[in-house]
Amino acid sequence: MVYYCINNRLLALLLALCLVLSLGVSAIAEGADYGEVVIEDGEHTLTFTEMPKGILLCYSGEVLMKLGLEDYVVGTSVNNKGRISPLEGVSEKFEGIPEIERSHENAVASGADLIIGEISAFKEDRWGTFEMLEEKGIHAYALNGTVVENETMDSVYQDIENMGKIFKVEDRAEALIEETKAQIAAIQEKVGDVDEAAKVKAFVMDSVSGNEVYTTSAGLESDLIELAGGINVTKGMADSRWFTTSVETIVTANPDVMIFNDYGNPDMLAESMAFINDNPALADVPAVANQNYIVIPLAWAMHDLSAVVACQTFAETFYPEAFADEAA
C-alpha cells in the first residue's frame, strides 16, 4: 500500500513537470512565432521581436481596452481620462490598474516595456526621451496624431492598426476600424443633405489668456466639426494646429455655435464662458446671442475613440432636426 502511494505521488510530480515543460515549450514557440513587427512612428522606427509584456498608458487608451489588451496594462498616467471614458465597457477595465506619477524613474520601475502617449510625453523631464527609454529596453510609441502634419480620424485608425500588428490581434483591429468608420458614416448620412451655404459655422473656444483666446486651425477637433457637417471658422488661419487670436476674429467669423473645451477644471471653464458672455463686442454674434454652446471634455477630441462621441454631439447640436427621430 505504501509503495502504491509513493508511485502516485511520483506520477503526480511527473505530470506536473510535463505540464511545466509543455508550457515552457509553448511559450518559447510563441516567442519564436512572433517574428518581427516594424512600425514607422514619425521619425522613429519601432522594431518588435517579441510580444510586449507590459504597457504604460500615457493617454486615454480606449483603443487598447476595446482591443481587449487591458491585461497588458501595468499602469497609467495620473488622472488618465480613459477611466471616465464615455464608451461602453471601457472605464471598468481600468479598475485595479495603478496610476503612476510622471518621471523617467517611475517609467522604468513600472515594469513596462512599451509606453504609449503623445510625442510630447517623451522628454527628459517627463517619461524620458526615446533614447533614454530604449537604453532601458522600453519601446516608446508616439500616437500617430502627434507625429503627422495634420491629425484626423485617419490617425486614430492608424493607431488601431499599429496596435493590432504589435499585439497580433489584426482581426480585432480591422473590425474595430470598420465599426468606428461605420459610426462616423452614420453621422454623415444624417447631415449629408445640408447645403454648403446652410452649414453651421463653429468656433472652438479652448481657453483664455488675458484678452486673447486659444483656438484651433487644424487637427482632430477641426476634422470632427467637418465630419459632423459643420465649418470650423478658424480653419487654416495659422500654420500650427492651435493658435492664439483676438476677439475681433470671433466677431469677423460670426459663428453660429461656440464649442468650449472642458479641461476638467470648473473655474477654467467658467472663465472661458464669462469671457464670451460678458464681452459687449460679442453680443450680436449668433452663437452668443442664442447661447448656442457645446461643452465637451477635451479628451474627446484627443487621439482616441471617444472622438466619435464628440462628432455625434457636434452633429446633433448643429442639426437637431436631422436627429429628431432618435430623440423621439
KEKE-3310 file (N, C-alpha, C; in steps of 0.2 Angstrom, whole numbers, plus 5000, padded with zeros to 4 digits):
npx = (5004:5010:5019:5012:5006:5017:5021:5010:5012:5024:5020:5011:5020:5028:5018:5015:5028:5029:5019:5023:5035:5029:5022:5032:5039:5028:5028:5040:5039:5029:5035:5045:5037:5032:5040:5045:5040:5038:5036:5033:5035:5032:5047:5054:5058:5050:5055:5049:5052:5047:5032:5026:5027:5022:5012:5013:5001:5000:4990:4972:4969:4958:4957:4966:4959:4947:4952:4954:4966:4968:4974:4988:4991:5001:5001:4995:4995:4993:4977:4971:4961:4954:4949:4937:4930:4917:4913:4906:4909:4923:4928:4927:4937:4949:4949:4958:4971:4986:4989:5002:5015:5022:5038:5054:5061:5050:5044:5053:5053:5040:5039:5035:5037:5033:5028:5015:5010:5007:5019:5025:5026:5038:5050:5065:5062:5050:5043:5054:5067:5066:5078:5083:5073:5074:5087:5084:5077:5064:5051:5045:5030:5024:5008:5000:4993:5000:5012:5011:5007:4995:4982:4969:4954:4959:4971:4968:4963:4975:4983:4975:4977:4991:4992:4986:4994:5006:5002:4997:4984:4976:4964:4954:4958:4955:4941:4937:4941:4933:4920:4921:4922:4910:4902:4905:4901:4887:4884:4887:4878:4866:4868:4871:4863:4864:4865:4879:4879:4871:4877:4882:4892:4906:4915:4929:4932:4945:4953:4957:4968:4972:4967:4965:4961:4962:4962:4958:4966:4968:4969:4962:4950:4945:4943:4933:4922:4920:4917:4905:4897:4899:4907:4923:4927:4939:4948:4964:4969:4981:4998:5001:4992:4985:4982:4984:4972:4962:4948:4942:4943:4933:4922:4922:4922:4909:4902:4890:4889:4897:4910:4916:4930:4932:4943:4942:4942:4933:4933:4941:4933:4922:4928:4931:4918:4913:4921:4917:4903:4902:4907:4905:4907:4904:4891:4881:4885:4879:4881:4883:4872:4862:4865:4871:4879:4891:4898:4912:4922:4939:4947:4939:4942:4955:4965:4959:4946:4934:4932:4922:4910:4911:4910:4897:4890:4892:4886:4873:4869:4872:4863:4849:4836:4839:4841:4830:4821:4828:4828:4815)
npy = (4994:5006:5007:5009:5022:5030:5029:5035:5048:5051:5050:5060:5071:5069:5072:5085:5091:5088:5096:5109:5109:5108:5120:5129:5125:5129:5143:5147:5143:5152:5164:5162:5161:5174:5183:5197:5213:5229:5246:5261:5276:5291:5300:5290:5272:5258:5242:5226:5211:5202:5199:5213:5214:5222:5237:5255:5267:5282:5290:5291:5278:5271:5263:5252:5246:5243:5234:5223:5222:5225:5217:5218:5231:5239:5251:5268:5285:5298:5304:5298:5300:5289:5282:5288:5286:5289:5278:5262:5250:5253:5261:5253:5243:5249:5247:5243:5245:5253:5271:5281:5292:5305:5302:5298:5289:5282:5277:5267:5259:5254:5242:5241:5238:5244:5260:5271:5286:5304:5313:5323:5317:5311:5316:5322:5327:5322:5307:5302:5303:5296:5289:5287:5279:5268:5263:5257:5246:5249:5251:5266:5272:5284:5293:5292:5304:5314:5314:5316:5328:5334:5330:5318:5308:5298:5296:5290:5278:5273:5271:5261:5251:5249:5245:5233:5225:5225:5218:5206:5205:5207:5205:5209:5222:5227:5225:5234:5246:5246:5246:5259:5267:5265:5271:5284:5286:5284:5296:5305:5302:5307:5321:5323:5330:5343:5359:5368:5382:5382:5377:5375:5386:5385:5389:5386:5387:5386:5390:5404:5418:5432:5445:5438:5423:5405:5394:5383:5378:5368:5349:5336:5340:5350:5342:5334:5343:5345:5333:5331:5339:5353:5369:5374:5389:5395:5387:5384:5396:5398:5392:5382:5369:5374:5390:5407:5420:5435:5444:5450:5441:5432:5440:5443:5431:5426:5415:5402:5393:5390:5381:5374:5368:5357:5356:5349:5357:5366:5380:5386:5383:5391:5403:5405:5405:5416:5426:5426:5428:5440:5450:5464:5466:5454:5452:5452:5441:5427:5414:5418:5427:5418:5409:5397:5385:5372:5360:5350:5337:5339:5328:5320:5325:5321:5311:5298:5285:5291:5302:5299:5301:5314:5319:5315:5322:5336:5335:5333:5344:5354:5351:5348:5344:5334:5323:5321:5310:5300:5306:5305)
npz = (5000:5004:4994:4983:4985:4985:4972:4965:4970:4964:4951:4950:4952:4940:4930:4933:4931:4917:4912:4916:4908:4895:4894:4895:4883:4874:4876:4872:4859:4855:4857:4847:4836:4835:4826:4817:4820:4812:4815:4808:4815:4815:4815:4821:4821:4826:4832:4835:4842:4850:4859:4868:4886:4896:4897:4898:4900:4893:4889:4885:4881:4876:4864:4866:4876:4870:4861:4869:4877:4890:4900:4898:4903:4914:4921:4922:4917:4929:4933:4921:4907:4901:4911:4914:4903:4890:4882:4881:4892:4894:4904:4916:4914:4918:4932:4946:4940:4942:4945:4939:4944:4934:4928:4923:4930:4937:4925:4921:4933:4933:4926:4913:4896:4885:4881:4878:4871:4869:4858:4865:4877:4878:4884:4892:4905:4908:4904:4899:4886:4869:4867:4880:4885:4877:4880:4891:4887:4884:4873:4865:4860:4850:4848:4833:4828:4834:4827:4814:4801:4801:4811:4809:4809:4803:4809:4821:4816:4811:4823:4829:4820:4821:4834:4833:4825:4833:4844:4838:4835:4823:4817:4826:4827:4814:4813:4823:4817:4806:4812:4819:4808:4802:4812:4811:4798:4798:4805:4796:4786:4791:4791:4778:4768:4770:4763:4757:4759:4770:4780:4797:4806:4817:4831:4840:4857:4866:4877:4888:4888:4895:4885:4875:4865:4864:4850:4837:4822:4814:4814:4825:4831:4823:4812:4816:4817:4804:4799:4806:4798:4799:4799:4803:4808:4810:4803:4795:4798:4804:4804:4813:4823:4834:4840:4846:4846:4843:4850:4839:4829:4832:4830:4817:4811:4815:4821:4822:4832:4848:4853:4868:4876:4889:4901:4913:4924:4933:4936:4926:4915:4918:4917:4904:4898:4904:4899:4885:4887:4893:4886:4877:4863:4857:4858:4848:4840:4833:4840:4853:4856:4855:4864:4860:4864:4865:4876:4878:4885:4884:4881:4873:4860:4858:4850:4851:4853:4858:4851:4842:4849:4852:4839:4836:4846:4841:4828:4832:4839:4829:4819:4825:4820:4811:4818:4825:4825:4832:4845:4848)
capx = (5000:5014:5023:5007:5005:5023:5020:5005:5015:5029:5016:5008:5025:5030:5013:5016:5034:5027:5015:5028:5039:5025:5020:5038:5040:5023:5030:5046:5036:5025:5040:5048:5032:5031:5043:5047:5035:5041:5031:5036:5031:5035:5054:5056:5056:5050:5055:5047:5054:5043:5026:5027:5024:5018:5011:5011:4997:5000:4984:4966:4970:4952:4959:4969:4954:4942:4955:4955:4973:4969:4979:4995:4992:5004:5000:4993:4997:4989:4971:4970:4954:4951:4945:4930:4928:4910:4912:4903:4914:4930:4931:4928:4943:4954:4949:4964:4977:4988:4991:5009:5017:5026:5045:5058:5062:5044:5043:5057:5051:5034:5040:5033:5042:5030:5025:5011:5007:5009:5026:5027:5027:5044:5055:5069:5059:5043:5044:5061:5067:5066:5084:5083:5069:5077:5093:5081:5074:5057:5048:5041:5026:5020:5002:5000:4991:5005:5018:5009:5007:4988:4978:4961:4951:4964:4977:4965:4963:4982:4985:4972:4980:4998:4992:4984:5001:5011:4999:4995:4976:4975:4957:4951:4959:4952:4934:4936:4942:4927:4915:4922:4921:4903:4898:4906:4897:4880:4883:4887:4872:4861:4869:4873:4859:4864:4868:4885:4878:4867:4881:4883:4899:4908:4921:4932:4934:4949:4955:4958:4974:4971:4962:4965:4958:4966:4958:4961:4967:4968:4969:4956:4944:4943:4941:4927:4917:4918:4913:4898:4893:4900:4913:4927:4928:4946:4952:4969:4971:4988:5002:5001:4986:4982:4985:4981:4969:4959:4940:4940:4942:4927:4917:4923:4920:4902:4900:4883:4890:4903:4912:4920:4934:4932:4949:4941:4943:4927:4935:4944:4928:4918:4932:4930:4911:4912:4925:4912:4896:4902:4911:4900:4909:4902:4884:4877:4887:4874:4882:4882:4866:4857:4868:4871:4885:4893:4904:4914:4928:4945:4949:4935:4945:4962:4968:4956:4939:4928:4931:4916:4905:4912:4907:4890:4887:4893:4881:4866:4868:4872:4857:4845:4831:4841:4841:4823:4819:4832:4826:4808)
capy = (5000:5012:5008:5012:5029:5033:5029:5040:5054:5052:5051:5067:5075:5069:5075:5092:5093:5088:5102:5115:5109:5109:5127:5132:5125:5133:5150:5148:5143:5158:5169:5161:5163:5181:5186:5204:5219:5235:5251:5268:5281:5298:5300:5284:5266:5253:5235:5222:5204:5198:5202:5217:5211:5227:5244:5261:5271:5289:5294:5288:5271:5267:5259:5246:5242:5240:5228:5218:5222:5228:5213:5220:5237:5239:5257:5273:5292:5301:5307:5296:5301:5283:5280:5291:5286:5288:5272:5257:5244:5255:5263:5247:5239:5252:5246:5239:5247:5259:5277:5282:5299:5305:5303:5293:5283:5278:5273:5261:5255:5251:5236:5242:5238:5248:5266:5274:5293:5309:5313:5327:5314:5308:5321:5320:5329:5318:5299:5301:5303:5289:5286:5285:5273:5262:5261:5253:5241:5251:5255:5272:5273:5291:5292:5294:5310:5319:5314:5318:5336:5336:5324:5317:5302:5293:5295:5285:5271:5271:5268:5254:5246:5248:5240:5226:5222:5224:5213:5201:5205:5211:5204:5213:5229:5228:5225:5240:5251:5246:5248:5266:5271:5264:5275:5291:5286:5285:5303:5309:5301:5311:5328:5324:5334:5350:5363:5371:5389:5382:5373:5378:5388:5384:5392:5382:5391:5381:5393:5412:5421:5439:5447:5433:5416:5400:5390:5378:5380:5361:5344:5331:5343:5353:5337:5331:5348:5345:5326:5332:5343:5360:5373:5377:5396:5397:5383:5387:5403:5398:5386:5377:5367:5378:5397:5412:5426:5441:5444:5453:5436:5429:5444:5443:5424:5426:5408:5400:5388:5390:5374:5375:5363:5357:5353:5346:5362:5371:5388:5387:5383:5397:5409:5405:5406:5423:5430:5426:5431:5447:5454:5468:5466:5448:5452:5451:5435:5422:5409:5421:5429:5412:5405:5391:5382:5365:5359:5343:5336:5340:5321:5318:5327:5319:5305:5291:5283:5295:5307:5298:5304:5322:5320:5314:5328:5341:5335:5333:5351:5358:5350:5344:5341:5328:5318:5321:5303:5297:5309:5303)
capz = (5000:5004:4988:4978:4987:4983:4964:4963:4971:4958:4944:4950:4951:4933:4926:4934:4927:4910:4911:4916:4902:4889:4894:4893:4876:4871:4877:4868:4852:4854:4855:4840:4830:4834:4821:4818:4818:4812:4815:4807:4820:4814:4814:4824:4819:4832:4829:4840:4840:4854:4862:4874:4892:4900:4894:4902:4896:4895:4886:4887:4880:4874:4859:4869:4880:4865:4858:4874:4879:4896:4904:4897:4905:4921:4924:4918:4919:4934:4930:4914:4905:4900:4917:4914:4895:4888:4878:4885:4894:4894:4911:4920:4913:4922:4939:4948:4936:4946:4942:4941:4943:4928:4929:4919:4935:4938:4919:4922:4939:4932:4923:4906:4890:4880:4883:4873:4873:4864:4857:4870:4883:4878:4885:4898:4912:4908:4905:4897:4879:4866:4868:4887:4886:4873:4884:4897:4884:4883:4867:4866:4854:4850:4845:4826:4828:4836:4823:4807:4800:4802:4814:4808:4811:4800:4814:4826:4813:4811:4830:4830:4815:4823:4840:4830:4822:4838:4849:4835:4835:4817:4815:4831:4825:4807:4815:4827:4812:4802:4817:4820:4802:4801:4816:4808:4791:4800:4807:4790:4782:4794:4789:4771:4763:4771:4758:4759:4762:4776:4785:4804:4807:4824:4834:4846:4862:4870:4883:4888:4890:4895:4881:4869:4865:4861:4846:4833:4815:4811:4819:4825:4833:4817:4807:4819:4816:4797:4799:4808:4794:4801:4797:4808:4805:4810:4799:4791:4800:4807:4802:4819:4824:4839:4840:4850:4842:4847:4850:4833:4825:4833:4828:4810:4809:4816:4822:4824:4838:4851:4857:4874:4878:4896:4904:4919:4929:4933:4936:4919:4910:4919:4915:4896:4897:4906:4894:4880:4888:4896:4881:4873:4856:4855:4860:4842:4837:4834:4845:4859:4856:4856:4869:4857:4866:4866:4880:4878:4888:4879:4880:4867:4854:4858:4848:4853:4850:4860:4846:4839:4854:4850:4832:4837:4849:4837:4823:4835:4841:4823:4815:4829:4816:4807:4823:4829:4825:4838:4851:4849)
cpx = (5004:5017:5018:5006:5011:5023:5015:5008:5020:5025:5013:5014:5028:5025:5014:5022:5033:5023:5019:5032:5035:5023:5026:5040:5035:5025:5036:5044:5033:5030:5044:5043:5030:5033:5045:5041:5038:5036:5035:5031:5035:5043:5058:5054:5056:5050:5054:5049:5051:5037:5028:5024:5020:5018:5010:5008:4997:4995:4978:4966:4963:4953:4961:4963:4949:4945:4956:4962:4974:4974:4986:4996:4995:5003:4997:4995:4992:4983:4970:4963:4951:4947:4938:4927:4920:4908:4910:4909:4921:4932:4932:4934:4949:4954:4955:4971:4979:4990:4998:5011:5022:5033:5048:5059:5056:5042:5047:5055:5044:5034:5037:5038:5039:5027:5021:5008:5009:5016:5029:5029:5034:5050:5059:5066:5052:5044:5051:5061:5067:5072:5085:5079:5072:5083:5090:5077:5066:5056:5044:5037:5022:5014:5003:4998:4995:5012:5017:5008:5000:4984:4971:4960:4956:4969:4974:4965:4970:4984:4981:4975:4987:4997:4990:4990:5005:5008:4996:4987:4974:4967:4953:4952:4955:4944:4933:4937:4935:4921:4915:4920:4913:4899:4899:4901:4890:4879:4883:4881:4867:4862:4871:4870:4860:4868:4874:4884:4874:4871:4883:4891:4900:4915:4923:4935:4938:4950:4956:4964:4974:4966:4962:4963:4962:4961:4962:4961:4966:4968:4962:4950:4941:4940:4934:4921:4915:4915:4906:4894:4894:4906:4917:4930:4935:4951:4957:4971:4978:4992:5002:4993:4982:4985:4981:4978:4965:4951:4938:4939:4936:4921:4916:4920:4912:4899:4893:4883:4896:4904:4917:4924:4935:4939:4948:4942:4937:4928:4937:4938:4923:4922:4931:4923:4910:4915:4920:4906:4896:4906:4906:4901:4906:4894:4879:4880:4882:4875:4881:4875:4861:4859:4869:4878:4886:4899:4906:4921:4934:4947:4945:4938:4952:4964:4965:4949:4933:4927:4924:4910:4905:4908:4899:4886:4887:4887:4874:4864:4868:4865:4852:4839:4833:4841:4835:4820:4822:4830:4819:4807)
cpy = (5006:5013:5011:5019:5033:5034:5034:5047:5056:5053:5058:5072:5075:5072:5083:5095:5093:5094:5108:5115:5111:5117:5131:5131:5129:5140:5151:5148:5149:5164:5168:5162:5170:5185:5193:5209:5225:5241:5258:5273:5288:5297:5294:5278:5261:5246:5230:5215:5199:5202:5207:5214:5216:5234:5249:5265:5278:5293:5290:5281:5267:5262:5252:5242:5239:5234:5222:5217:5224:5224:5215:5227:5237:5245:5262:5280:5294:5304:5305:5296:5295:5280:5283:5291:5286:5282:5266:5252:5246:5257:5258:5243:5243:5251:5241:5241:5253:5265:5279:5289:5299:5307:5297:5287:5279:5274:5267:5256:5252:5244:5236:5241:5241:5254:5269:5281:5298:5310:5318:5324:5311:5313:5319:5321:5326:5311:5297:5301:5296:5286:5283:5279:5267:5259:5256:5247:5242:5254:5261:5273:5280:5290:5295:5302:5316:5318:5316:5326:5338:5330:5324:5311:5296:5291:5290:5278:5269:5268:5262:5249:5244:5243:5233:5222:5220:5218:5207:5200:5209:5211:5208:5220:5231:5229:5232:5246:5252:5248:5256:5270:5271:5269:5282:5291:5287:5292:5307:5308:5305:5318:5329:5328:5341:5354:5367:5378:5388:5378:5378:5380:5388:5387:5388:5386:5386:5384:5401:5414:5429:5441:5443:5426:5411:5395:5386:5380:5373:5356:5340:5335:5347:5348:5334:5336:5347:5338:5327:5337:5351:5363:5375:5384:5398:5392:5386:5394:5404:5392:5380:5375:5371:5385:5402:5418:5430:5440:5446:5447:5432:5433:5444:5436:5423:5419:5407:5396:5390:5384:5376:5368:5363:5353:5349:5351:5367:5378:5390:5388:5389:5403:5410:5407:5414:5428:5431:5430:5438:5452:5458:5467:5459:5447:5450:5445:5430:5417:5412:5423:5424:5407:5397:5388:5375:5364:5352:5343:5336:5333:5318:5320:5326:5312:5298:5290:5287:5301:5306:5301:5311:5323:5320:5320:5334:5341:5336:5341:5356:5357:5345:5341:5335:5322:5317:5314:5299:5300:5307:5297)
cpz = (5000:4997:4983:4979:4984:4975:4962:4964:4965:4952:4944:4949:4943:4929:4927:4930:4920:4908:4911:4909:4895:4888:4892:4885:4872:4871:4872:4860:4850:4853:4849:4834:4830:4828:4822:4816:4818:4811:4814:4811:4820:4812:4817:4821:4825:4829:4835:4837:4845:4857:4868:4880:4896:4896:4899:4898:4898:4891:4888:4886:4878:4868:4861:4873:4875:4861:4863:4876:4886:4901:4904:4901:4913:4924:4919:4921:4924:4930:4923:4913:4903:4905:4918:4906:4895:4885:4883:4886:4895:4901:4916:4920:4916:4929:4941:4945:4940:4942:4944:4939:4938:4930:4925:4924:4936:4931:4919:4927:4937:4929:4916:4901:4884:4883:4878:4875:4867:4863:4862:4876:4884:4878:4892:4905:4912:4909:4902:4889:4876:4867:4875:4888:4883:4876:4889:4894:4884:4877:4869:4859:4855:4845:4838:4825:4830:4832:4816:4807:4802:4805:4812:4810:4809:4805:4819:4823:4813:4817:4831:4826:4818:4830:4838:4828:4828:4843:4845:4835:4829:4816:4820:4829:4818:4809:4819:4822:4808:4806:4818:4814:4800:4806:4813:4802:4793:4802:4801:4786:4785:4792:4782:4766:4765:4766:4761:4762:4768:4782:4791:4804:4815:4825:4840:4851:4867:4877:4882:4891:4890:4891:4874:4870:4861:4857:4841:4825:4811:4816:4820:4827:4827:4812:4809:4817:4808:4796:4801:4804:4795:4798:4803:4805:4806:4807:4795:4792:4803:4804:4807:4820:4829:4839:4844:4845:4846:4846:4843:4828:4825:4830:4820:4807:4810:4817:4824:4831:4841:4855:4862:4875:4885:4898:4911:4925:4928:4932:4929:4914:4911:4917:4907:4895:4898:4901:4888:4881:4890:4891:4876:4865:4853:4856:4854:4838:4838:4839:4852:4861:4858:4861:4866:4858:4867:4871:4880:4882:4883:4877:4874:4860:4854:4857:4850:4851:4853:4856:4842:4843:4852:4844:4832:4840:4845:4832:4826:4837:4834:4820:4819:4825:4812:4812:4827:4830:4831:4845:4853:4854)
residu = (MET:VAL:TYR:TYR:CYS:ILE:ASN:ASN:ARG:LEU:LEU:ALA:LEU:LEU:LEU:ALA:LEU:CYS:LEU:VAL:LEU:SER:LEU:GLY:VAL:SER:ALA:ILE:ALA:GLU:GLY:ALA:ASP:TYR:GLY:GLU:VAL:VAL:ILE:GLU:ASP:GLY:GLU:HIS:THR:LEU:THR:PHE:THR:GLU:MET:PRO:LYS:GLY:ILE:LEU:LEU:CYS:TYR:SER:GLY:GLU:VAL:LEU:MET:LYS:LEU:GLY:LEU:GLU:ASP:TYR:VAL:VAL:GLY:THR:SER:VAL:ASN:ASN:LYS:GLY:ARG:ILE:SER:PRO:LEU:GLU:GLY:VAL:SER:GLU:LYS:PHE:GLU:GLY:ILE:PRO:GLU:ILE:GLU:ARG:SER:HIS:GLU:ASN:ALA:VAL:ALA:SER:GLY:ALA:ASP:LEU:ILE:ILE:GLY:GLU:ILE:SER:ALA:PHE:LYS:GLU:ASP:ARG:TRP:GLY:THR:PHE:GLU:MET:LEU:GLU:GLU:LYS:GLY:ILE:HIS:ALA:TYR:ALA:LEU:ASN:GLY:THR:VAL:VAL:GLU:ASN:GLU:THR:MET:ASP:SER:VAL:TYR:GLN:ASP:ILE:GLU:ASN:MET:GLY:LYS:ILE:PHE:LYS:VAL:GLU:ASP:ARG:ALA:GLU:ALA:LEU:ILE:GLU:GLU:THR:LYS:ALA:GLN:ILE:ALA:ALA:ILE:GLN:GLU:LYS:VAL:GLY:ASP:VAL:ASP:GLU:ALA:ALA:LYS:VAL:LYS:ALA:PHE:VAL:MET:ASP:SER:VAL:SER:GLY:ASN:GLU:VAL:TYR:THR:THR:SER:ALA:GLY:LEU:GLU:SER:ASP:LEU:ILE:GLU:LEU:ALA:GLY:GLY:ILE:ASN:VAL:THR:LYS:GLY:MET:ALA:ASP:SER:ARG:TRP:PHE:THR:THR:SER:VAL:GLU:THR:ILE:VAL:THR:ALA:ASN:PRO:ASP:VAL:MET:ILE:PHE:ASN:ASP:TYR:GLY:ASN:PRO:ASP:MET:LEU:ALA:GLU:SER:MET:ALA:PHE:ILE:ASN:ASP:ASN:PRO:ALA:LEU:ALA:ASP:VAL:PRO:ALA:VAL:ALA:ASN:GLN:ASN:TYR:ILE:VAL:ILE:PRO:LEU:ALA:TRP:ALA:MET:HIS:ASP:LEU:SER:ALA:VAL:VAL:ALA:CYS:GLN:THR:PHE:ALA:GLU:THR:PHE:TYR:PRO:GLU:ALA:PHE:ALA:ASP:GLU:ALA:ALA)
# end
